[in-house]
Amino acid sequence: MPPVVIDIRSAEDLRDVVHRAVQALAEGRLVAFPTETVYGLAASALSEEAVDQLVAARGDVADQSLALAVKGAEDALDYVPDLSPLGQRLARRCWPGPVTLLVEDRHPEGLIQQLPQSVRELIATDGRVRLRSPAHPVILDVLRLLPGPVAIASANRSGAAESVTAEEVVQALDGNVQMVLDDGRSRFAQPASVVKVDNENYEIIRPGVVSDQVLKRLSGFMVLLVCTGNTCRSPMAEMIFRHMIAEKIGCKPEEVEDHGIIIMSAGIAAMMGGRASAESVSVCDSLGFDLRNHESQPLTPQLVRHADLILTMTRSHREAIVSEWPDAGRRTFALVQSGGDVADPIGGPVGRKTMQIAIGSDHRGYQVKTKIVELLKRLDHKVIDVGTDDTESVDYPDIAADVAHRVAKGECDRGILICGSGLGMCIAANKVPGIRAASCHDDLTAEMSRRHNNLNVLCLSADMLGEKLIDRMVEIWLKTEFEGGRHARRVEKITKLEHDIDCSEPS
């Protein structure tokens, strides 16, 4: 009987296609899926009969090419709990993608042990199992919805050429498949690379899409150092760490990667392509390192996924990473393990970074102010807290005026004001000559208010901003330098407005 062929390129609702494929697999039928490499033939690994049909369809009862399809690296640990660090590293970096990992399966609590006996004998041969995470959205959606694992092999007769179109699948399997999902020709049109992993060594046992050269880089141990803007602390740490590792293993710093160690840095609020700060370049010069060619980069999901060890300059950086990517928690640590932070030196002379910050809030912002004061002290700043000191109602203009006058007179370097929305404080503070206050609401506005506007009073909303976001914004705002140049000319014009405005009635 010919199979049902569904052209997913013209499907009105792709979700319906996914649900039909899930139902077919759950009912013990065979489904051919498109992948980025070649078409794959899949069966529910919980059904002995379905897996037997898969083997028969391929025409080899001794078939040893069956793999388990998994959603990703975390899913793989359910089946192989003692997957080696190298295996985990390759899974994180190669999946979803054109690599099948052949790994040891000897853990008594792995989910493979719960498969039917006959399926287990086909999937886990010689104490090893093949794991594959195809990079195609349809099969990944099916894996997320199907309540159980999926056995998969290339959709062709054993020993024959792989099928790279749905038409080739139908012709090759000659009615031995019940459903074929057609997405045109496979992107790579060649099989996945099969990589055997033993502890910290790997071997390509079947060449495929991913070359040995690429795998060598992907298998390296990657250390990622993270700060806020990736222009000062983290690039300095990257440079120092690379030289330390080079000295330890006896090579030049530029040869460290050839020894399987990758060292990088990034910033949680960094822009792409920024240069290292003048202060960090100067410090590195004194140490004999050249940081002039550094280009900043933002922290991305891919960098987090690829990193084996993430070292953050502050505890708040770690909290931000773990909040966004919980799976990275066990690989992410603050660089200072004693509970302190690596203070940001931007804005002060080399070797010193201390500002005097005036801070105040009304009753709505009291709780947030208390936490910001703690943060400022951890960052080694001097704090002038003008109140309020409890949650009893007060008038925010009085608090705003106190902080603003201290900044305008030069008694404090900068000021921070907090109320319910941040707006009232901002309006009041800006009435004081010499004050440039703004209510910022995210990392970017906090940074740009300093770079372009030389903001000297930061106003924050206690009601609309989360604690971790506020911590990041304050750190970014404190460490960011005013760029000057054309922005200096514009800020001077703003200052001139304070003296030029004529409030008399028009004639």
Phi and psi in degrees as a GROMACS rama.xvg file:
@    title "Ramachandran Plot"
@    xaxis  label "Phi"
@    yaxis  label "Psi"
@TYPE xy
-66.0138  150.364  PRO-2
-78.183  162.959  PRO-3
-79.4074  121.434  VAL-4
-108.267  122.663  VAL-5
-114.663  118.613  ILE-6
-82.901  101.932  ASP-7
-73.092  -13.6186  ILE-8
-70.6094  -26.4317  ARG-9
-111.043  8.08234  SER-10
-67.3484  135.014  ALA-11
-69.3817  -37.086  GLU-12
-135.031  105.095  ASP-13
-63.2538  -27.2336  LEU-14
-63.2272  -34.6427  ARG-15
-66.0828  -38.2383  ASP-16
-63.2607  -44.4284  VAL-17
-60.5726  -44.8171  VAL-18
-66.2764  -35.9107  HIS-19
-66.1623  -39.1273  ARG-20
-67.0442  -40.8019  ALA-21
-61.0267  -44.9539  VAL-22
-63.0468  -42.4257  GLN-23
-61.3585  -45.1641  ALA-24
-64.974  -41.7335  LEU-25
-63.9105  -27.4043  ALA-26
-88.6478  5.01591  GLU-27
87.0794  16.1542  GLY-28
-94.3341  163.155  ARG-29
-94.5397  137.896  LEU-30
-129.348  130.495  VAL-31
-95.4992  125.116  ALA-32
-110.924  145.152  PHE-33
-75.9929  143.972  PRO-34
-133.394  179.527  THR-35
-73.4449  -15.5828  GLU-36
-102.357  -77.1128  THR-37
-135.747  172.576  VAL-38
-72.0518  141.351  TYR-39
-115.785  145.81  GLY-40
-103.862  125.401  LEU-41
-122.876  149.853  ALA-42
-145.497  154.284  ALA-43
-66.7285  125.337  SER-44
-74.3486  -5.82718  ALA-45
-86.8776  -9.83781  LEU-46
-108.708  110.964  SER-47
-59.7304  -41.4711  GLU-48
-63.9178  -41.9481  GLU-49
-65.7035  -41.5142  ALA-50
-68.13  -36.894  VAL-51
-61.0588  -40.6119  ASP-52
-62.5658  -39.8324  GLN-53
-61.5022  -46.2703  LEU-54
-63.2029  -42.4973  VAL-55
-65.7407  -39.2176  ALA-56
-61.8322  -32.5056  ALA-57
-84.4034  -14.4546  ARG-58
80.3271  29.0102  GLY-59
-149.374  103.849  ASP-60
-68.7594  -17.5307  VAL-61
-100.295  23.5247  ALA-62
-57.4143  123.463  ASP-63
-116.65  23.5361  GLN-64
-107.04  8.52436  SER-65
-69.2999  140.607  LEU-66
-127.932  161.373  ALA-67
-95.9387  127.287  LEU-68
-84.7095  127.667  ALA-69
-125.576  159.161  VAL-70
-74.0603  -32.3429  LYS-71
176.79  -167.869  GLY-72
-62.902  -40.3082  ALA-73
-65.4011  -38.0986  GLU-74
-63.4854  -36.0328  ASP-75
-61.6418  -34.217  ALA-76
-67.6653  -21.3753  LEU-77
-68.4744  -32.7979  ASP-78
-89.7319  -35.6172  TYR-79
-128.55  81.1246  VAL-80
-59.6262  -28.84  PRO-81
-101.044  31.2958  ASP-82
-54.9927  129.433  LEU-83
-63.6275  158.547  SER-84
-53.8293  -38.282  PRO-85
-65.2024  -42.6877  LEU-86
-60.878  -43.4589  GLY-87
-63.9461  -39.7023  GLN-88
-61.9054  -47.9506  ARG-89
-65.7097  -37.2964  LEU-90
-63.4991  -45.484  ALA-91
-62.3789  -37.8407  ARG-92
-91.0538  -23.8585  ARG-93
-101.248  -17.1607  CYS-94
-109.887  149.84  TRP-95
-62.3079  138.732  PRO-96
172.294  -179.978  GLY-97
-83.3901  49.5571  PRO-98
-133.39  128.699  VAL-99
-104.563  127.441  THR-100
-98.1767  128.692  LEU-101
-104.037  108.151  LEU-102
-127.677  160.971  VAL-103
-68.8841  142.511  GLU-104
-128.89  88.9204  ASP-105
-129.176  5.75342  ARG-106
-83.1321  126.703  HIS-107
-68.4842  -18.0174  PRO-108
-102.946  4.5102  GLU-109
-66.7735  149.32  GLY-110
-65.1517  -18.899  LEU-111
-61.2735  -31.1776  ILE-112
-67.5841  -14.3427  GLN-113
-93.9347  -3.0926  GLN-114
-73.1016  156.423  LEU-115
-56.1496  148.927  PRO-116
-53.942  -48.0558  GLN-117
-66.4748  -34.9379  SER-118
-68.4403  -41.9595  VAL-119
-61.3299  -37.2585  ARG-120
-67.2993  -28.6924  GLU-121
-84.4083  -37.6157  LEU-122
-78.0796  -45.58  ILE-123
-109.359  87.0292  ALA-124
-98.7804  139.643  THR-125
55.1773  34.0751  ASP-126
73.5512  17.0689  GLY-127
-130.993  155.307  ARG-128
-134.478  144.388  VAL-129
-95.2034  130.34  ARG-130
-120.844  135.3  LEU-131
-141.476  134.324  ARG-132
-122.066  92.7839  SER-133
-66.3088  142.947  PRO-134
-92.889  65.9617  ALA-135
-139.029  130.22  HIS-136
-61.5307  -31.8615  PRO-137
-68.6348  -50.3738  VAL-138
-67.9647  -31.82  ILE-139
-66.8826  -39.3016  LEU-140
-64.5944  -38.7043  ASP-141
-63.2227  -42.7467  VAL-142
-63.5121  -32.6416  LEU-143
-72.1857  -29.193  ARG-144
-96.0692  -26.641  LEU-145
-76.2567  127.875  LEU-146
-81.2463  65.6974  PRO-147
157.675  164.551  GLY-148
-74.9015  163.904  PRO-149
-124.164  130.139  VAL-150
-89.5739  139.159  ALA-151
-142.728  145.805  ILE-152
-148.23  167.257  ALA-153
-64.3045  143.361  SER-154
-85.5646  70.2691  ALA-155
-157.439  167.377  ASN-156
-68.3388  143.658  ARG-157
-57.5375  128.632  SER-158
89.8491  -12.6437  GLY-159
-91.0152  170.709  ALA-160
-65.0012  146.106  ALA-161
-68.4758  149.709  GLU-162
-87.9896  129.227  SER-163
-116.677  3.10768  VAL-164
-136.968  162.039  THR-165
-65.0173  -35.4546  ALA-166
-61.8669  -39.946  GLU-167
-66.5758  -33.7148  GLU-168
-63.0676  -49.5915  VAL-169
-59.9576  -42.8795  VAL-170
-68.5415  -40.7508  GLN-171
-70.7765  -38.4382  ALA-172
-93.6514  -8.95871  LEU-173
50.0988  52.7873  ASP-174
82.1189  4.71054  GLY-175
-93.963  19.0743  ASN-176
-134.862  139.675  VAL-177
-92.0713  -25.9926  GLN-178
-143.805  135.148  MET-179
-126.847  124.698  VAL-180
-97.4813  120.6  LEU-181
-101.451  117.88  ASP-182
-126.776  31.2702  ASP-183
77.112  -162.683  GLY-184
-72.4252  138.39  ARG-185
-59.753  145.019  SER-186
-59.5496  -49.5119  ARG-187
-90.7136  -27.7319  PHE-188
54.4857  35.8597  ALA-189
-153.086  156.628  GLN-190
-69.525  163.14  PRO-191
-69.7444  150.767  ALA-192
-72.2436  132.041  SER-193
-101.502  120.439  VAL-194
-119.46  119.35  VAL-195
-86.9602  127.518  LYS-196
-115.429  124.01  VAL-197
-123.784  107.764  ASP-198
50.6659  -108.715  ASN-199
-109.407  24.0266  GLU-200
-126.676  151.2  ASN-201
-134.188  159.259  TYR-202
-144.847  130.389  GLU-203
-80.6589  112.114  ILE-204
-96.7953  -14.1291  ILE-205
-143.903  113.499  ARG-206
-61.2693  149.291  PRO-207
-159.561  -143.554  GLY-208
-62.0403  -43.2047  VAL-209
-92.5256  123.384  VAL-210
-79.6456  166.203  SER-211
-63.8985  -36.1018  ASP-212
-62.1713  -43.8031  GLN-213
-66.8543  -43.2745  VAL-214
-62.2339  -35.5327  LEU-215
-60.359  -42.589  LYS-216
-69.3925  -42.2805  ARG-217
-66.0052  -22.803  LEU-218
-87.1051  -6.8647  SER-219
-68.9459  153.42  GLY-220
-80.5064  121.547  PHE-221
-109.81  125.487  MET-222
-108.556  127.74  VAL-223
-118.886  122.196  LEU-224
-104.198  131.894  LEU-225
-128.675  132.867  VAL-226
-131.609  -150.818  CYS-227
-89.5259  -60.8028  THR-228
-102.019  -5.8784  GLY-229
57.1332  35.4685  ASN-230
-122.772  -3.73983  THR-231
-139.976  -82.3506  CYS-232
-62.6532  -53.4405  ARG-233
-67.5868  -39.6201  SER-234
-66.2311  -34.0687  PRO-235
-64.3276  -44.6969  MET-236
-62.6315  -39.9669  ALA-237
-60.0892  -45.9326  GLU-238
-65.6603  -45.6579  MET-239
-64.59  -43.5903  ILE-240
-64.2389  -40.7069  PHE-241
-62.501  -41.0654  ARG-242
-68.0457  -36.2851  HIS-243
-64.4778  -44.0137  MET-244
-65.5814  -41.173  ILE-245
-60.8681  -41.7123  ALA-246
-65.9537  -38.0987  GLU-247
-66.2455  -41.6418  LYS-248
-96.627  -2.05336  ILE-249
76.1522  50.0147  GLY-250
-143.616  176.408  CYS-251
-78.4217  151.944  LYS-252
-54.4887  -38.2917  PRO-253
-73.5896  -7.57194  GLU-254
-100.957  -0.137933  GLU-255
-58.3022  -41.3805  VAL-256
-64.5779  -30.5884  GLU-257
-64.9935  -18.5689  ASP-258
-96.4383  13.7528  HIS-259
84.5256  19.5733  GLY-260
-123.378  121.652  ILE-261
-110.014  125.031  ILE-262
-121.048  123.848  ILE-263
-137.788  168.902  MET-264
-140.452  158.491  SER-265
-158.756  169.567  ALA-266
-128.29  140.788  GLY-267
-70.2559  -18.4681  ILE-268
-131.976  34.2513  ALA-269
-86.0183  153.103  ALA-270
-96.3053  154.411  MET-271
-76.6363  130.849  MET-272
86.7883  9.70913  GLY-273
-72.7717  152.205  GLY-274
-88.452  158.119  ARG-275
-64.588  147.406  ALA-276
-64.8149  155.864  SER-277
-60.1514  -37.9318  ALA-278
-64.3411  -43.9488  GLU-279
-68.1398  -36.1595  SER-280
-62.2477  -42.4241  VAL-281
-63.8826  -43.8823  SER-282
-63.2629  -44.2048  VAL-283
-66.0661  -35.507  CYS-284
-57.9251  -42.0772  ASP-285
-67.2267  -22.431  SER-286
-93.0032  -4.42864  LEU-287
88.5412  16.2589  GLY-288
-110.811  148.204  PHE-289
-109.932  113.519  ASP-290
-105.114  10.8305  LEU-291
-69.4045  -24.5387  ARG-292
-90.3959  3.26923  ASN-293
-66.1198  139.499  HIS-294
-127.129  127.371  GLU-295
-69.1179  155.232  SER-296
-145.618  146.836  GLN-297
-77.4978  153.641  PRO-298
-71.8344  125.794  LEU-299
-119.713  160.838  THR-300
-56.0022  -36.7969  PRO-301
-65.7445  -42.7213  GLN-302
-62.1679  -42.6562  LEU-303
-63.9067  -42.5189  VAL-304
-66.0738  -36.7475  ARG-305
-79.2377  -25.8117  HIS-306
-70.8532  136.418  ALA-307
-86.874  -31.198  ASP-308
-141.674  124.039  LEU-309
-114.096  120.144  ILE-310
-112.56  121.67  LEU-311
-104.157  151.307  THR-312
-75.2502  -26.9366  MET-313
-136.478  164.463  THR-314
-67.2041  -33.8984  ARG-315
-67.3369  -31.5691  SER-316
-62.4922  -44.4465  HIS-317
-62.1683  -44.0109  ARG-318
-60.5002  -39.7456  GLU-319
-64.4636  -40.9242  ALA-320
-67.1007  -47.5563  ILE-321
-67.0299  -33.015  VAL-322
-64.2509  -40.1407  SER-323
-80.8796  -37.1489  GLU-324
-130.802  80.0875  TRP-325
-55.8513  -33.2179  PRO-326
-63.8049  -19.4524  ASP-327
-85.9366  -1.23754  ALA-328
-56.6877  -42.5767  GLY-329
-77.1778  -4.5712  ARG-330
-110.923  3.54959  ARG-331
-117.906  127.457  THR-332
-139.291  146.436  PHE-333
-71.1176  139.245  ALA-334
-61.7138  -39.9451  LEU-335
-90.1106  106.604  VAL-336
-80.4512  -9.11416  GLN-337
-80.7847  -1.97762  SER-338
105.563  -7.92262  GLY-339
-88.4206  -174.099  GLY-340
-127.613  158.378  ASP-341
-84.547  106.679  VAL-342
-63.9626  146.181  ALA-343
-85.8817  120.862  ASP-344
-85.4875  -1.8485  PRO-345
-61.1797  135.816  ILE-346
99.4747  -9.69579  GLY-347
-129.454  175.403  GLY-348
-67.2169  156.47  PRO-349
-56.4741  131.825  VAL-350
88.4357  -4.56319  GLY-351
-144.982  134.401  ARG-352
-147.875  85.5085  LYS-353
-137.724  126.731  THR-354
-120.938  157.469  MET-355
-100.402  116.223  GLN-356
-110.717  124.771  ILE-357
-89.0892  133.823  ALA-358
-137.231  141.675  ILE-359
-155.435  159.963  GLY-360
-152.659  161.974  SER-361
-88.7321  -171.113  ASP-362
-64.006  -31.7405  HIS-363
-69.5816  -28.3221  ARG-364
-102.257  6.4074  GLY-365
-58.5586  -47.6001  TYR-366
-62.5712  -42.641  GLN-367
-65.2947  -41.1967  VAL-368
-58.4475  -42.4577  LYS-369
-58.6619  -40.8626  THR-370
-73.0815  -35.2419  LYS-371
-67.1468  -38.0966  ILE-372
-59.0069  -43.0767  VAL-373
-61.0656  -42.1491  GLU-374
-62.5678  -45.3922  LEU-375
-61.3996  -38.3153  LEU-376
-69.1851  -37.5868  LYS-377
-63.2278  -30.4897  ARG-378
-86.0046  8.27662  LEU-379
68.7218  28.5516  ASP-380
-94.063  152.737  HIS-381
-85.6549  135.505  LYS-382
-118.16  128.936  VAL-383
-109.327  104.032  ILE-384
-95.2228  111.465  ASP-385
-92.7949  4.68399  VAL-386
99.534  -177.452  GLY-387
-76.539  166.665  THR-388
-107.839  8.0803  ASP-389
-161.99  -169.934  ASP-390
-98.3915  11.8225  THR-391
-69.3884  140.655  GLU-392
-59.9225  133.545  SER-393
-136.297  169.206  VAL-394
-95.4362  119.277  ASP-395
-62.2128  -30.1975  TYR-396
-60.3389  -32.0144  PRO-397
-65.8339  -43.1078  ASP-398
-66.1672  -44.9869  ILE-399
-60.1754  -40.9308  ALA-400
-65.4282  -39.9148  ALA-401
-62.207  -50.5289  ASP-402
-63.1875  -45.5397  VAL-403
-62.7996  -42.0365  ALA-404
-65.8492  -37.1684  HIS-405
-63.7997  -38.7664  ARG-406
-72.0754  -44.5213  VAL-407
-62.636  -35.6113  ALA-408
-80.1027  -8.68197  LYS-409
86.9131  6.12086  GLY-410
-69.49  -30.0313  GLU-411
-129.014  148.682  CYS-412
-71.1169  -42.1204  ASP-413
-149.373  169.708  ARG-414
-133.67  153.219  GLY-415
-131.569  131.165  ILE-416
-127.19  139.735  LEU-417
-132.599  130.124  ILE-418
-141.155  -169.291  CYS-419
-57.2821  -51.3879  GLY-420
-105.139  -18.952  SER-421
87.3528  -12.2353  GLY-422
-79.7524  -44.9152  LEU-423
-60.3579  -45.4098  GLY-424
-58.8732  -41.2514  MET-425
-63.5066  -45.4904  CYS-426
-62.3301  -44.8553  ILE-427
-66.1911  -46.1723  ALA-428
-61.4426  -36.8581  ALA-429
-71.011  -7.70817  ASN-430
-76.6069  -15.198  LYS-431
-88.0256  121.869  VAL-432
-56.3707  138.293  PRO-433
92.035  -5.6244  GLY-434
-98.1566  133.867  ILE-435
-121.408  96.7498  ARG-436
-112.06  146.843  ALA-437
-150.046  149.689  ALA-438
-92.8177  105.99  SER-439
-94.3376  152.088  CYS-440
-129.624  -2.1216  HIS-441
-159.45  179.14  ASP-442
-58.9044  -42.1345  ASP-443
-67.5886  -45.049  LEU-444
-66.1436  -34.0728  THR-445
-63.5382  -42.8687  ALA-446
-69.4652  -48.6836  GLU-447
-69.4679  -26.6834  MET-448
-62.9784  -28.6856  SER-449
-86.4191  -47.3782  ARG-450
-59.6819  -46.0727  ARG-451
-103.625  -26.3206  HIS-452
-115.656  -4.75184  ASN-453
51.0465  44.5285  ASN-454
-58.1993  130.445  LEU-455
-112.748  -5.22581  ASN-456
-135.314  118.956  VAL-457
-96.277  126.212  LEU-458
-110.288  134.517  CYS-459
-129.6  150.158  LEU-460
-93.1  123.569  SER-461
-77.0013  -23.5839  ALA-462
-90.6263  -25.3042  ASP-463
-114.739  -2.3883  MET-464
-119.38  138.246  LEU-465
-78.1576  160.422  GLY-466
-60.3377  -45.6602  GLU-467
-67.3809  -37.7401  LYS-468
-64.5563  -42.9498  LEU-469
-60.9502  -43.8641  ILE-470
-58.1162  -45.3134  ASP-471
-63.7226  -44.7952  ARG-472
-61.0615  -43.6801  MET-473
-62.611  -45.1788  VAL-474
-61.6466  -44.4085  GLU-475
-62.6102  -45.4186  ILE-476
-63.415  -40.0107  TRP-477
-70.1202  -33.881  LEU-478
-91.0703  -14.0374  LYS-479
-81.8815  134.024  THR-480
-90.7249  151.556  GLU-481
-74.0432  130.888  PHE-482
-77.7032  -21.4416  GLU-483
69.2139  -145.224  GLY-484
61.1481  -133.693  GLY-485
-61.5704  -27.8885  ARG-486
-70.1196  -33.1676  HIS-487
-62.6171  -41.4784  ALA-488
-60.839  -40.351  ARG-489
-72.1372  -37.9649  ARG-490
-65.5296  -36.6621  VAL-491
-62.146  -36.9734  GLU-492
-67.3395  -35.8604  LYS-493
-63.1198  -44.3787  ILE-494
-61.8007  -39.4829  THR-495
-63.3169  -30.9829  LYS-496
-60.1137  -31.2113  LEU-497
-63.101  -24.5843  GLU-498
-104.983  -17.5084  HIS-499
-97.8527  -14.8929  ASP-500
-66.8624  127.613  ILE-501
-104.189  113.765  ASP-502
-95.5852  9.36297  CYS-503
-73.0451  160.896  SER-504
-67.5954  139.384  GLU-505
-66.0677  145.976  PRO-506
